Amino acid sequence: MKVILLQDLEGYGTFGDVVNVKDGFARNYLIPRGIAIPVTEGNLRHIQHILTQKARKLQKEKEKALELARKLEGAMVEVFKQVGEKGKLYGSVTASDIAEALSQKGFSVDRKKILLRTPIKDIGVHTVQIKLHPEVVVNIKVDVKPAE
């Protein structure tokens, strides 16, 4: 029996894929649980409509991310932290600290999109990546200075 998947199903496919499965599997498991629907002309049109809407939405999100990336490219933010005697920070600079510094400059970036490979524990200028979209990554400079 041919069905259209409404969810990603490991080993079979992703949303919108038309797959051929055994009749019992489709009737007793996939269709009652809302994982798939039978292939009909109307269902195919409906799924195609949903896929085109998703593609448009993803394209708009990517365009917004690219616009923000152009504005952020080469930006430098300053973060002030308490420093010990030898120039080491008490604690470290977190993604939340960087997001707050960006918001003070007028950029709205979620802290979860800021990629810190290792914690920043030193004073100075550091390069930090921000992943605005799965295909859009921008580098900014973070200048860590001692708080007075």
C-alpha positions as CSV (number, residue, x, y, z in Angstrom):
1,M,0.0,0.0,0.0
2,K,1.3,3.5,-0.9
3,V,1.1,6.1,1.9
4,I,2.3,9.7,2.3
5,L,4.3,10.2,5.5
6,L,3.1,13.0,7.8
7,Q,6.1,12.7,10.1
8,D,9.7,11.6,9.7
9,L,9.8,7.8,10.1
10,E,13.2,6.3,10.5
11,G,14.0,3.7,7.9
12,Y,11.1,4.8,5.7
13,G,11.4,8.5,4.9
14,T,10.6,12.1,5.9
15,F,7.5,14.3,5.8
16,G,5.8,14.3,2.4
17,D,7.5,11.2,1.1
18,V,5.4,8.6,-0.7
19,V,6.4,5.2,0.5
20,N,5.3,1.7,-0.2
21,V,4.6,-0.3,3.0
22,K,2.7,-3.5,3.8
23,D,-1.1,-3.1,4.0
24,G,-1.3,-4.2,7.7
25,F,1.4,-1.9,8.8
26,A,-0.3,1.0,7.1
27,R,-3.9,0.2,8.3
28,N,-3.0,-0.9,11.8
29,Y,-0.1,1.4,12.7
30,L,0.7,4.3,10.4
31,I,-2.8,5.6,9.6
32,P,-4.4,5.3,13.1
33,R,-1.5,7.1,14.7
34,G,-1.5,9.9,12.2
35,I,2.0,9.1,10.9
36,A,0.7,8.6,7.3
37,I,-2.3,9.0,5.1
38,P,-3.3,7.0,2.0
39,V,-2.1,8.3,-1.4
40,T,-5.0,10.0,-3.2
41,E,-5.0,12.9,-5.6
42,G,-6.4,15.3,-3.0
43,N,-3.9,14.2,-0.3
44,L,-1.0,14.6,-2.7
45,R,-2.1,18.2,-3.6
46,H,-2.6,19.0,0.1
47,I,0.9,17.7,1.1
48,Q,2.5,19.5,-1.9
49,H,0.8,22.8,-0.8
50,I,2.2,22.3,2.8
51,L,5.7,21.7,1.4
52,T,5.6,24.8,-0.8
53,Q,4.5,26.9,2.2
54,K,7.3,25.4,4.3
55,A,9.8,26.2,1.6
56,R,8.6,29.8,1.4
57,K,8.8,30.2,5.2
58,L,12.4,28.7,5.3
59,Q,13.4,31.1,2.4
60,K,12.1,34.1,4.4
61,E,13.9,33.0,7.5
62,K,17.1,32.6,5.5
63,E,16.7,36.0,4.0
64,K,16.3,37.6,7.4
65,A,19.3,35.7,8.7
66,L,21.4,36.9,5.8
67,E,20.3,40.5,6.4
68,L,21.3,40.3,10.1
69,A,24.5,38.6,9.1
70,R,25.4,41.5,6.9
71,K,24.8,43.9,9.7
72,L,26.7,41.8,12.2
73,E,29.7,41.0,10.0
74,G,32.8,42.5,11.6
75,A,30.9,43.8,14.6
76,M,32.8,44.1,17.9
77,V,31.1,44.0,21.3
78,E,32.6,44.8,24.6
79,V,32.0,42.6,27.7
80,F,33.2,43.8,31.1
81,K,34.0,41.1,33.8
82,Q,35.7,41.0,37.2
83,V,39.4,40.1,36.9
84,G,41.8,38.5,39.3
85,E,45.4,39.5,40.1
86,K,47.0,37.7,37.1
87,G,44.5,38.9,34.5
88,K,42.3,35.8,34.7
89,L,38.5,36.2,34.8
90,Y,36.4,35.2,37.7
91,G,34.2,32.7,35.9
92,S,33.9,33.0,32.2
93,V,32.2,35.0,29.4
94,T,28.9,33.1,28.6
95,A,26.7,33.2,25.5
96,S,24.2,35.2,27.6
97,D,26.8,37.9,28.3
98,I,27.5,38.1,24.5
99,A,23.8,38.2,23.7
100,E,23.2,41.0,26.2
101,A,26.1,43.0,24.8
102,L,24.7,42.5,21.3
103,S,21.2,43.7,22.4
104,Q,22.8,46.8,23.8
105,K,24.1,47.5,20.3
106,G,20.7,47.0,18.8
107,F,21.0,43.4,17.6
108,S,18.5,40.7,18.7
109,V,20.3,37.4,18.8
110,D,19.2,34.4,20.9
111,R,21.9,33.1,23.2
112,K,21.4,29.6,21.9
113,K,22.7,30.7,18.5
114,I,26.0,31.9,19.9
115,L,28.6,29.1,19.5
116,L,31.3,29.0,22.1
117,R,33.7,26.1,21.5
118,T,35.5,26.8,24.7
119,P,34.7,29.2,27.5
120,I,36.3,32.6,27.3
121,K,38.4,33.0,30.4
122,D,41.0,35.6,29.3
123,I,41.0,39.3,28.7
124,G,41.4,40.4,25.1
125,V,39.7,40.1,21.7
126,H,38.1,36.8,20.8
127,T,36.3,35.6,17.7
128,V,32.9,34.1,18.3
129,Q,30.6,32.4,15.7
130,I,26.9,33.0,15.6
131,K,24.7,30.5,13.7
132,L,21.7,32.5,12.6
133,H,20.4,29.8,10.3
134,P,21.5,26.3,9.4
135,E,23.2,27.8,6.3
136,V,24.2,31.2,7.7
137,V,27.1,31.6,10.2
138,V,28.7,34.9,11.0
139,N,31.8,35.7,13.0
140,I,32.0,38.7,15.5
141,K,34.7,40.0,17.8
142,V,34.2,40.0,21.5
143,D,36.5,42.3,23.4
144,V,36.7,41.2,27.1
145,K,37.7,44.0,29.4
146,P,38.2,44.2,33.1
147,A,35.3,45.8,35.1
148,E,36.3,48.8,37.2
